[in-house]
Amino acid sequence: MTTELTFEAEGRAHRIAVSQLIVAGWTGRDMKAVQHHIDELAALGVPAPSTVPLHYRVAAGLLSTTDRLQVLENETSGEAEPLLIHDGQTLWLGLGSDHTDRGLETVSVAHAKQACGKPVATGLWRFDALADRLDTLELASFVREDADADWIPYQRGTLAEIRPLADLMAALPDGGLRPGMAMLCGTLAAIGGVRPARHFRMELTDPETGRHLSHSYAVEALPVVA
């Protein structure tokens, strides 16, 4: 299955077809912190990963630029992550949310990731232009319960806290990110712990140039019927 999305980059629109979507998990650069997180989740019933990092394959159709995400119940939450996407000629860096079903996560992390859409920002930056200073890029997210409430900081840090993106690509089963592939590259710890929210906003900032990518979306919880 292929999904097509329109992005903005270098002053023009780019229509990109994505046939494979990978969600990289357990990508923290500090292995002691990663193991601590694995142990915390294990205590909540979340199965430990078979290897670290781990590349989850999910449906390409989950990617979208929507500002309204529909999910089942109210046990889901977003995660701001760098996004890599290869259009066949250029490797781009963007921003996405690995929105995940936390209730289902205790059964299967892979199923929990497949259960939710993955909203992405419409802007892209050329990866090669940033490759020598990726660690300086700042990643942040914010949550709120009501549309007129203040945004509450939820995640904040730099890409230096995530394994080098080139390493994550090299560790893919076929040795790299091929044309038509996209990958969400892992996230930062949640301030105050992982929790659901009705509104999620994320930002990726380049402090050297002042440029930033951003996207926000509302979460609509659908009823579960039997």
JOLINMO-V595621 format. One line per field, one symbol per residue. phi: phi as a letter, one per 40 degrees, with the letter a starting at -180 (. if undefined). burial: I if it has 9 or more other C-alpha atoms within 8 Angstrom, else O. A space follows every 10 residues. Layout:
phi=???
burial=???
//
This chain:
phi=.bbbbbbbaf gacbcbcbbb bbbcbfbccc cccccccdcc cdccgccccc abcbbccbcc cccabcbabc bcfbbbacac acbbabchbb cbbbaabccb cccccccacc cccccbcbcb cccbbcddcb dcadcccbba aabacbcbcc cbdbaaibcc cbddcccccc ccdbgiccdg bbacbhbbcc cggcacacbb bbabbbccbg cabaabacbb ccccbb
burial=OIIOIIIIIO OOOOOIIIII IIIIIIIIIO OOOIOOOIIO IIOOOIIOOO OOOIIIIIII OIIIIOIOII IIIOIIIIII IIIIIIIOOO IIIIIIIIII IIIIIIIIII IIIIOIIIII IIIIIIIOOO OOOIIIIIII IIIIOOOOOO OOIIIIIIII IIIIOOOIII OIOOOIIOOI IIIIIIIIOO OOOOOIIIII IIIIIIIOOO OOIIIIIIII IOOOOO
//
